[in-house]
Amino acid sequence: MAARYRCGSCRTTSDWLHDTDVAAHRKQHRDRFHGGDAPDDEELIKGTAPMFHGGILGGRELLAILAAVLVLAFLWDLKN
């Protein structure tokens, strides 16, 4: 599962991270901006990252897959 770290004091939110990376990101943020202290209004937003997030599939890959599907559909139509 993925999560985002949100610091209400700084009004910043991290990108989607793996659960194991969120703790490290939180610690780094606390150390860098809050002297190691925990802000009162920080939160972890848990959920699932968007499907094409994090370089899993970029725009070019998605376009290539769509083009391949269209070509295969056209060839299938010619066959029948």
DACORUR-V355856 format. One line per field, one symbol per residue. phi: phi as a letter, one per 40 degrees, with the letter a starting at -180 (. if undefined). psi: psi as a letter, one per 20 degrees, with the letter a starting at -180 (. if undefined). burial: b if it has 16 or more other ideal C-beta (glycine too) atoms within 10 Angstrom, else e. Layout:
BEGIN
phi->???
psi->???
burial->???
END
This chain:
BEGIN
phi->.babcbbcccfbbcccbcdccccccccccdccbbggccccbcabbcibcddbcggcbccccccccccccccccccccccc
psi->qrrqppohgilqprrpqqhhhgggggggggggijkiqpqhkqqpoqbpqqgkqkjgpahgggggggggggghgghhhhh.
burial->ebbbbbbeeeeeebebbeeeebeeebeebbeeeeeeeeeeebeeeeeebeeeeeeeeeeeeeeeeeeeeeeeeeeeeeee
END
